Amino acid sequence: WYKGGHLTIKDMIRKAKALGYDGIEIDLKRPHGFPLDLDEKSRTEIRKFAESVGIEIPAVAGNNNFASPIPEHRENELLMVHEQIRLARDLGAKILRVFAAWRGITFRNEIATYDVVIEYEKCQNLGSIKLERWNWVRECLKEAAGWAEKYGVVLALQNHIPLIENYRDMLAMVREVGSEYLKCCLDVPCEPCQDDDYVIKSVKETGELQIHSHFSGEYIKNSDGEAIYVPHPWQPVRVNFPVFIKALKESG
């Protein structure tokens, strides 16, 4: 999502420390935390290095797609999430952020883009209806939650399109799975409405199921150190972070 080559995980941890962060979420895909790229020694080194510089790894990200109408694709995703759960445990992360139907990304000139995958998704879903995709995701998440319990990790389903269109869909899926090892990652930028009352309601209704949240870097600092909001081109409506954060604090 930025120009130039990627940082190593250790360099990311150093950067997070230099910027004053308390913790870091690691994507478990190349070029960062792909499970097959990290043997037992590497995992231990990363965990100990983060501890040595005072950076927590509270969560890691899976970026999963359990909605394919092709069984082999779903089986591949199950294998991937199993290894991501094991890696989360090895890195000391208590949470693995998961998706229902992550589109994926492609690259142009070293910059990630959704353009190709949005078009690909239209073809990928041919021959299936939304209810079928919903059921496939639910069954995969049930299986994944069983592995999460085995390894002492909690899955956090993000309210991210497609298939999951808003926080109500997220809550419905979590409740249908019915496992203590699948909870919620409510992210306010993913919500279709940013009105104060709607945002407050989303936090209240999610309640204790909320265990993780993150944002997309919509702020920069000016020369005076003041935080300035910079909207993304695909999200022209200002994200209501002030009300969201206040509601999270009030909910405990």
Protein Blocks (a to p, Z undefined) as FASTA:
>chain_A
ZZcjdddfklmmmmmmmnopabdcddfbdfklgfklpcfklmmmmmmmmmmnopacfbcc
fkiafkbfbfklmmmmmmmmmmmmmmmmmnopabdcddfblgbjcdeehiacfklmmmmm
mmmmgoiafklmmmmmmmmmmmmmmmmmmnopacdddfbdehilbfklmmmmmmmnopak
bccdddfklpcbfcfklmmmmmmmnmmmlgbdcdehlaccdfkopacddddfklmbacff
klmmmmmmmnZZ
